[in-house]
Amino acid sequence: MAVRICLSVVWLLFLLLLSPLPTTAGGGRGDATIFIYHHFGDDRYPTTNVGMAEFKEQMAYLAAHDYAVIPLSELVEMLASPTPLPAKTVVITIDDGYRTTYSEAWPVLREYGFPFTVFLYVEGLERRYSNYLTWEQVAEMAAAGVDFQDHSYSHHRLADWPRGMTEDRYRAWIRDDLVKGAEILERRLGQRPRFFAIPYGEYNHIVLDEAQKLGYEAVFTQDAGSVSDDTDLMMISREPILGTNWSTLEHFIQVLERVDLPFTEMTPGLTPLGENPPPRIGARLLYPERYRPGSFGIFVSELGWRQATLEGDLVYIDNDTALTRRINRVMISAREQGTGRTALRFWMLTQPPGE
């Protein structure tokens, strides 16, 4: 079936430029890194594949440099409690549930004793698509301790609000899909999924709201970035490892060096754009003192990178360009005081239904 390209090429290429300055690996703050993988050793899918030589090199690096690779559930429990995140914490996740998860990735992860979570595209398994895991393989892996969670039933682009659909119908469309996937997973695995990874990583306020209403303890995006004590459990960032440039060991190490950049009161927020062009794009920083003055930038998929203005705790750019893309990712980035490490965090801007 068609390759599911989950990430915007534009911001992927941009992030390659965000190489951290040299520091001691792992740093002092307790920011965790959650990795996303898709295909393993399968060159038919170059945009979402990681070569096996690269994957083995990455896992060896984690082991050799004393990173604590922990279960996803343990990380969520720390985020939900006053327990501070320890430094050099890593979580491994795999999206969709392709067959190479079983044949290629699992033997390597088992060799190192690394726990990992697979977010399953339920319809792909139910229809027995040849490139996906079988339920028999899932049962074997689950019995050995592999964690399986929800990636929706149909893998729809949930943030793509269909033209002419009322909000009530739109919410019901999202809810019906998530309920169907969760019920099948509960029947197949014997327990209801606790965590949800959004298909394509595309969300708005309604997608996040419906996921929370259905009782998911945590929701995971595909926005690059680290996880900190200030991470919202309904918007947890993950770092993609895939493609030619994004699966090198150099990039892998750079990702481990990044830290979170906590902010709030995003402008525009997660509701569909009410004004276009949005005259100001920015957010309020929780810890503006952590970052080097003059190092702030804001990246919008459609606009590129712009130097940002910092006034008190407000970081922003003024804008007079209308956004035409269905979805834009927005990133705020800066350099951390002292270490020079790259700090960043994303959110999404979406168009009104039918736009």
One Martini backbone bead per residue (centre of mass of N, CA, C, O) as a GRO file, in nm:
protein
  355
    1MET     BB    1   0.104   0.031   0.006
    2ALA     BB    2   0.111   0.339   0.065
    3VAL     BB    3   0.316   0.562   0.174
    4ARG     BB    4   0.349   0.700   0.505
    5ILE     BB    5   0.395   1.036   0.534
    6CYS     BB    6   0.446   1.195   0.859
    7LEU     BB    7   0.637   1.435   0.749
    8SER     BB    8   0.766   1.738   0.693
    9VAL     BB    9   1.013   1.820   0.480
   10VAL     BB   10   1.074   2.109   0.557
   11TRP     BB   11   1.126   2.073   0.869
   12LEU     BB   12   1.335   1.854   0.843
   13LEU     BB   13   1.550   2.021   0.696
   14PHE     BB   14   1.572   2.245   0.905
   15LEU     BB   15   1.667   2.069   1.154
   16LEU     BB   16   1.952   2.007   1.039
   17LEU     BB   17   2.056   2.304   1.133
   18LEU     BB   18   2.015   2.220   1.454
   19SER     BB   19   2.306   2.214   1.574
   20PRO     BB   20   2.468   2.163   1.842
   21LEU     BB   21   2.680   2.255   2.050
   22PRO     BB   22   2.938   2.164   2.215
   23THR     BB   23   2.901   1.899   2.460
   24THR     BB   24   2.799   1.716   2.712
   25ALA     BB   25   2.656   1.437   2.709
   26GLY     BB   26   2.318   1.494   2.840
   27GLY     BB   27   2.375   1.677   3.053
   28GLY     BB   28   2.184   1.805   3.343
   29ARG     BB   29   1.915   1.787   3.249
   30GLY     BB   30   1.586   1.606   3.251
   31ASP     BB   31   1.575   1.530   2.947
   32ALA     BB   32   1.386   1.347   2.722
   33THR     BB   33   1.393   1.086   2.464
   34ILE     BB   34   1.174   1.020   2.188
   35PHE     BB   35   1.159   0.774   1.958
   36ILE     BB   36   1.095   0.728   1.602
   37TYR     BB   37   0.983   0.451   1.413
   38HIS     BB   38   0.927   0.229   1.127
   39HIS     BB   39   1.132   0.120   0.924
   40PHE     BB   40   1.351  -0.178   0.862
   41GLY     BB   41   1.550  -0.254   0.610
   42ASP     BB   42   1.351  -0.087   0.382
   43ASP     BB   43   1.403   0.053   0.065
   44ARG     BB   44   1.099   0.108  -0.030
   45TYR     BB   45   1.108   0.337   0.228
   46PRO     BB   46   1.303   0.605   0.241
   47THR     BB   47   1.138   0.815   0.436
   48THR     BB   48   1.085   0.564   0.681
   49ASN     BB   49   1.373   0.452   0.693
   50VAL     BB   50   1.613   0.230   0.855
   51GLY     BB   51   1.903   0.108   0.866
   52MET     BB   52   2.058  -0.153   1.022
   53ALA     BB   53   2.333  -0.029   1.071
   54GLU     BB   54   2.224   0.228   1.206
   55PHE     BB   55   2.055   0.101   1.429
   56LYS     BB   56   2.283  -0.054   1.570
   57GLU     BB   57   2.456   0.198   1.626
   58GLN     BB   58   2.251   0.341   1.810
   59MET     BB   59   2.221   0.122   2.028
   60ALA     BB   60   2.523   0.114   2.099
   61TYR     BB   61   2.540   0.405   2.195
   62LEU     BB   62   2.349   0.388   2.434
   63ALA     BB   63   2.507   0.168   2.585
   64ALA     BB   64   2.798   0.310   2.591
   65HIS     BB   65   2.651   0.597   2.726
   66ASP     BB   66   2.440   0.541   2.958
   67TYR     BB   67   2.153   0.505   2.873
   68ALA     BB   68   1.813   0.517   2.979
   69VAL     BB   69   1.605   0.263   2.876
   70ILE     BB   70   1.260   0.305   2.896
   71PRO     BB   71   0.949   0.275   2.950
   72LEU     BB   72   0.680   0.454   2.864
   73SER     BB   73   0.520   0.425   3.130
   74GLU     BB   74   0.742   0.544   3.313
   75LEU     BB   75   0.747   0.825   3.191
   76VAL     BB   76   0.450   0.899   3.239
   77GLU     BB   77   0.461   0.870   3.547
   78MET     BB   78   0.664   1.101   3.587
   79LEU     BB   79   0.494   1.329   3.449
   80ALA     BB   80   0.240   1.274   3.659
   81SER     BB   81   0.459   1.351   3.867
   82PRO     BB   82   0.710   1.487   4.082
   83THR     BB   83   0.909   1.330   3.927
   84PRO     BB   84   1.203   1.374   3.805
   85LEU     BB   85   1.389   1.375   3.535
   86PRO     BB   86   1.636   1.204   3.426
   87ALA     BB   87   1.916   1.187   3.285
   88LYS     BB   88   1.950   1.007   3.001
   89THR     BB   89   1.661   0.959   2.871
   90VAL     BB   90   1.497   0.681   2.693
   91VAL     BB   91   1.259   0.622   2.422
   92ILE     BB   92   1.104   0.359   2.227
   93THR     BB   93   0.933   0.398   1.914
   94ILE     BB   94   0.675   0.244   1.695
   95ASP     BB   95   0.511   0.289   1.393
   96ASP     BB   96   0.217   0.084   1.278
   97GLY     BB   97   0.346  -0.222   1.231
   98TYR     BB   98   0.568  -0.345   1.078
   99ARG     BB   99   0.730  -0.637   0.994
  100THR     BB  100   1.026  -0.529   1.074
  101THR     BB  101   0.984  -0.524   1.375
  102TYR     BB  102   1.015  -0.834   1.401
  103SER     BB  103   1.266  -0.914   1.204
  104GLU     BB  104   1.472  -0.662   1.289
  105ALA     BB  105   1.434  -0.499   1.561
  106TRP     BB  106   1.382  -0.700   1.793
  107PRO     BB  107   1.656  -0.850   1.807
  108VAL     BB  108   1.817  -0.597   1.889
  109LEU     BB  109   1.657  -0.507   2.142
  110ARG     BB  110   1.692  -0.779   2.289
  111GLU     BB  111   2.000  -0.777   2.314
  112TYR     BB  112   1.985  -0.500   2.502
  113GLY     BB  113   1.712  -0.480   2.673
  114PHE     BB  114   1.506  -0.293   2.521
  115PRO     BB  115   1.241  -0.120   2.553
  116PHE     BB  116   0.915  -0.101   2.374
  117THR     BB  117   0.683   0.072   2.149
  118VAL     BB  118   0.383  -0.009   1.963
  119PHE     BB  119   0.195   0.162   1.721
  120LEU     BB  120  -0.114   0.061   1.596
  121TYR     BB  121  -0.251  -0.005   1.284
  122VAL     BB  122  -0.532  -0.176   1.289
  123GLU     BB  123  -0.636  -0.220   0.997
  124GLY     BB  124  -0.376  -0.348   0.883
  125LEU     BB  125  -0.413  -0.609   1.057
  126GLU     BB  126  -0.709  -0.689   0.999
  127ARG     BB  127  -0.641  -0.703   0.672
  128ARG     BB  128  -0.360  -0.835   0.626
  129TYR     BB  129  -0.128  -0.679   0.546
  130SER     BB  130   0.182  -0.776   0.430
  131ASN     BB  131   0.355  -0.533   0.586
  132TYR     BB  132   0.229  -0.640   0.849
  133LEU     BB  133   0.159  -0.746   1.126
  134THR     BB  134   0.056  -1.004   1.303
  135TRP     BB  135  -0.127  -1.121   1.565
  136GLU     BB  136   0.074  -1.346   1.630
  137GLN     BB  137   0.322  -1.161   1.662
  138VAL     BB  138   0.205  -0.982   1.879
  139ALA     BB  139   0.164  -1.204   2.090
  140GLU     BB  140   0.459  -1.288   2.112
  141MET     BB  141   0.569  -1.010   2.199
  142ALA     BB  142   0.386  -0.959   2.443
  143ALA     BB  143   0.484  -1.214   2.602
  144ALA     BB  144   0.788  -1.070   2.603
  145GLY     BB  145   0.706  -0.739   2.674
  146VAL     BB  146   0.578  -0.589   2.456
  147ASP     BB  147   0.444  -0.278   2.371
  148PHE     BB  148   0.097  -0.193   2.295
  149GLN     BB  149  -0.061   0.065   2.101
  150ASP     BB  150  -0.237   0.345   1.972
  151HIS     BB  151  -0.302   0.451   1.601
  152SER     BB  152  -0.567   0.371   1.521
  153TYR     BB  153  -0.764   0.241   1.280
  154SER     BB  154  -0.736   0.422   0.983
  155HIS     BB  155  -0.526   0.663   0.959
  156HIS     BB  156  -0.626   0.934   0.968
  157ARG     BB  157  -0.654   1.281   0.915
  158LEU     BB  158  -0.779   1.433   1.190
  159ALA     BB  159  -0.719   1.752   1.122
  160ASP     BB  160  -0.907   1.711   0.862
  161TRP     BB  161  -1.166   1.904   0.828
  162PRO     BB  162  -1.439   1.856   0.671
  163ARG     BB  163  -1.634   1.977   0.450
  164GLY     BB  164  -1.948   2.053   0.603
  165MET     BB  165  -1.871   1.971   0.892
  166THR     BB  166  -1.964   1.956   1.187
  167GLU     BB  167  -1.851   1.943   1.500
  168ASP     BB  168  -2.013   1.699   1.594
  169ARG     BB  169  -1.934   1.515   1.352
  170TYR     BB  170  -1.632   1.538   1.381
  171ARG     BB  171  -1.613   1.417   1.662
  172ALA     BB  172  -1.751   1.146   1.590
  173TRP     BB  173  -1.543   1.055   1.379
  174ILE     BB  174  -1.308   1.036   1.573
  175ARG     BB  175  -1.435   0.862   1.798
  176ASP     BB  176  -1.511   0.611   1.629
  177ASP     BB  177  -1.222   0.538   1.545
  178LEU     BB  178  -1.096   0.507   1.829
  179VAL     BB  179  -1.292   0.301   1.945
  180LYS     BB  180  -1.244   0.076   1.741
  181GLY     BB  181  -0.941   0.037   1.793
  182ALA     BB  182  -0.953  -0.012   2.104
  183GLU     BB  183  -1.142  -0.260   2.101
  184ILE     BB  184  -0.957  -0.444   1.938
  185LEU     BB  185  -0.711  -0.432   2.124
  186GLU     BB  186  -0.854  -0.546   2.371
  187ARG     BB  187  -0.930  -0.817   2.242
  188ARG     BB  188  -0.636  -0.902   2.147
  189LEU     BB  189  -0.470  -0.815   2.438
  190GLY     BB  190  -0.658  -0.779   2.714
  191GLN     BB  191  -0.622  -0.454   2.689
  192ARG     BB  192  -0.642  -0.129   2.719
  193PRO     BB  193  -0.528   0.141   2.588
  194ARG     BB  194  -0.329   0.420   2.716
  195PHE     BB  195  -0.205   0.510   2.437
  196PHE     BB  196  -0.165   0.783   2.182
  197ALA     BB  197  -0.087   0.805   1.835
  198ILE     BB  198  -0.095   1.032   1.597
  199PRO     BB  199  -0.169   1.046   1.288
  200TYR     BB  200   0.094   1.215   1.140
  201GLY     BB  201   0.084   1.425   1.388
  202GLU     BB  202  -0.211   1.552   1.348
  203TYR     BB  203  -0.357   1.846   1.511
  204ASN     BB  204  -0.607   1.966   1.735
  205HIS     BB  205  -0.823   2.045   1.982
  206ILE     BB  206  -1.020   1.808   1.914
  207VAL     BB  207  -0.835   1.568   1.907
  208LEU     BB  208  -0.732   1.602   2.200
  209ASP     BB  209  -1.008   1.602   2.340
  210GLU     BB  210  -1.109   1.320   2.249
  211ALA     BB  211  -0.875   1.156   2.365
  212GLN     BB  212  -0.923   1.239   2.659
  213LYS     BB  213  -1.221   1.142   2.687
  214LEU     BB  214  -1.129   0.829   2.628
  215GLY     BB  215  -0.870   0.794   2.848
  216TYR     BB  216  -0.604   0.879   2.775
  217GLU     BB  217  -0.298   0.934   2.937
  218ALA     BB  218  -0.151   0.973   2.650
  219VAL     BB  219  -0.018   1.192   2.387
  220PHE     BB  220   0.136   1.156   2.058
  221THR     BB  221   0.349   1.301   1.847
  222GLN     BB  222   0.561   1.442   1.556
  223ASP     BB  223   0.718   1.640   1.723
  224ALA     BB  224   0.993   1.769   1.767
  225GLY     BB  225   1.153   1.688   2.076
  226SER     BB  226   1.161   1.714   2.405
  227VAL     BB  227   1.125   1.596   2.743
  228SER     BB  228   0.966   1.736   3.030
  229ASP     BB  229   0.822   1.844   3.325
  230ASP     BB  230   0.647   2.049   3.113
  231THR     BB  231   0.489   1.834   2.978
  232ASP     BB  232   0.216   1.754   2.799
  233LEU     BB  233   0.026   1.463   2.798
  234MET     BB  234  -0.132   1.567   2.516
  235MET     BB  235   0.185   1.668   2.402
  236ILE     BB  236   0.414   1.449   2.302
  237SER     BB  237   0.723   1.437   2.199
  238ARG     BB  238   0.905   1.321   1.898
  239GLU     BB  239   1.188   1.163   1.742
  240PRO     BB  240   1.282   1.120   1.421
  241ILE     BB  241   1.401   0.813   1.254
  242LEU     BB  242   1.483   0.880   0.913
  243GLY     BB  243   1.616   0.833   0.636
  244THR     BB  244   1.911   0.964   0.535
  245ASN     BB  245   1.964   1.214   0.742
  246TRP     BB  246   1.781   1.094   1.002
  247SER     BB  247   1.987   0.811   1.048
  248THR     BB  248   2.231   0.917   1.160
  249LEU     BB  249   2.452   0.938   1.414
  250GLU     BB  250   2.482   1.241   1.421
  251HIS     BB  251   2.180   1.303   1.454
  252PHE     BB  252   2.127   1.130   1.701
  253ILE     BB  253   2.312   1.297   1.888
  254GLN     BB  254   2.177   1.570   1.851
  255VAL     BB  255   1.906   1.487   1.972
  256LEU     BB  256   2.020   1.416   2.260
  257GLU     BB  257   2.102   1.733   2.308
  258ARG     BB  258   1.831   1.824   2.337
  259VAL     BB  259   1.581   2.059   2.456
  260ASP     BB  260   1.336   2.197   2.610
  261LEU     BB  261   1.072   2.462   2.533
  262PRO     BB  262   0.874   2.606   2.740
  263PHE     BB  263   0.524   2.689   2.673
  264THR     BB  264   0.253   2.932   2.631
  265GLU     BB  265   0.015   3.091   2.473
  266MET     BB  266  -0.049   3.048   2.182
  267THR     BB  267   0.009   3.239   1.864
  268PRO     BB  268  -0.174   3.074   1.750
  269GLY     BB  269  -0.361   2.816   1.827
  270LEU     BB  270  -0.539   2.502   1.803
  271THR     BB  271  -0.733   2.647   1.659
  272PRO     BB  272  -0.858   2.744   1.394
  273LEU     BB  273  -0.814   2.991   1.195
  274GLY     BB  274  -0.948   3.329   1.233
  275GLU     BB  275  -0.682   3.468   1.106
  276ASN     BB  276  -0.585   3.568   0.760
  277PRO     BB  277  -0.336   3.672   0.856
  278PRO     BB  278  -0.138   3.619   1.117
  279PRO     BB  279  -0.001   3.886   1.289
  280ARG     BB  280   0.092   3.679   1.522
  281ILE     BB  281   0.374   3.466   1.626
  282GLY     BB  282   0.362   3.286   1.943
  283ALA     BB  283   0.483   3.289   2.294
  284ARG     BB  284   0.507   3.193   2.635
  285LEU     BB  285   0.759   3.168   2.850
  286LEU     BB  286   0.862   3.000   3.137
  287TYR     BB  287   1.207   3.037   3.080
  288PRO     BB  288   1.376   3.296   2.957
  289GLU     BB  289   1.654   3.274   3.129
  290ARG     BB  290   1.775   3.007   2.979
  291TYR     BB  291   1.841   3.200   2.732
  292ARG     BB  292   1.990   3.346   2.474
  293PRO     BB  293   2.021   3.635   2.364
  294GLY     BB  294   1.925   3.639   2.019
  295SER     BB  295   1.840   3.308   1.973
  296PHE     BB  296   1.561   3.351   1.862
  297GLY     BB  297   1.322   3.142   1.682
  298ILE     BB  298   1.083   3.111   1.404
  299PHE     BB  299   0.906   2.835   1.260
  300VAL     BB  300   0.732   2.804   0.945
  301SER     BB  301   0.665   2.606   0.699
  302GLU     BB  302   0.569   2.850   0.494
  303LEU     BB  303   0.803   3.078   0.599
  304GLY     BB  304   1.017   2.986   0.781
  305TRP     BB  305   1.284   3.146   0.919
  306ARG     BB  306   1.280   3.371   1.212
  307GLN     BB  307   1.357   3.625   1.385
  308ALA     BB  308   1.297   3.687   1.723
  309THR     BB  309   1.108   3.846   1.971
  310LEU     BB  310   1.183   3.962   2.308
  311GLU     BB  311   0.923   4.027   2.566
  312GLY     BB  312   1.002   3.905   2.828
  313ASP     BB  313   0.799   3.613   2.777
  314LEU     BB  314   0.765   3.712   2.478
  315VAL     BB  315   0.764   3.534   2.169
  316TYR     BB  316   0.798   3.679   1.828
  317ILE     BB  317   0.623   3.739   1.517
  318ASP     BB  318   0.551   3.930   1.251
  319ASN     BB  319   0.263   3.915   1.011
  320ASP     BB  320   0.155   3.934   0.632
  321THR     BB  321   0.112   3.622   0.561
  322ALA     BB  322  -0.071   3.402   0.414
  323LEU     BB  323  -0.205   3.088   0.481
  324THR     BB  324  -0.246   2.780   0.271
  325ARG     BB  325  -0.203   2.552   0.437
  326ARG     BB  326  -0.356   2.313   0.614
  327ILE     BB  327  -0.068   2.274   0.761
  328ASN     BB  328   0.133   2.411   1.031
  329ARG     BB  329   0.444   2.424   1.163
  330VAL     BB  330   0.563   2.537   1.486
  331MET     BB  331   0.877   2.688   1.595
  332ILE     BB  332   1.070   2.722   1.888
  333SER     BB  333   1.401   2.862   1.929
  334ALA     BB  334   1.714   2.809   2.120
  335ARG     BB  335   1.979   2.887   2.338
  336GLU     BB  336   2.138   2.766   2.599
  337GLN     BB  337   2.261   2.848   2.872
  338GLY     BB  338   2.606   2.758   2.876
  339THR     BB  339   2.571   2.501   2.668
  340GLY     BB  340   2.418   2.565   2.375
  341ARG     BB  341   2.173   2.417   2.348
  342THR     BB  342   1.903   2.304   2.184
  343ALA     BB  343   1.586   2.461   2.197
  344LEU     BB  344   1.251   2.309   2.155
  345ARG     BB  345   0.912   2.369   2.010
  346PHE     BB  346   0.585   2.263   1.908
  347TRP     BB  347   0.309   2.344   1.682
  348MET     BB  348  -0.025   2.379   1.535
  349LEU     BB  349  -0.167   2.493   1.227
  350THR     BB  350  -0.506   2.534   1.117
  351GLN     BB  351  -0.762   2.515   0.909
  352PRO     BB  352  -1.057   2.557   0.831
  353PRO     BB  353  -1.315   2.408   0.718
  354GLY     BB  354  -1.250   2.376   0.366
  355GLU     BB  355  -0.964   2.537   0.318
   0.00000   0.00000   0.00000
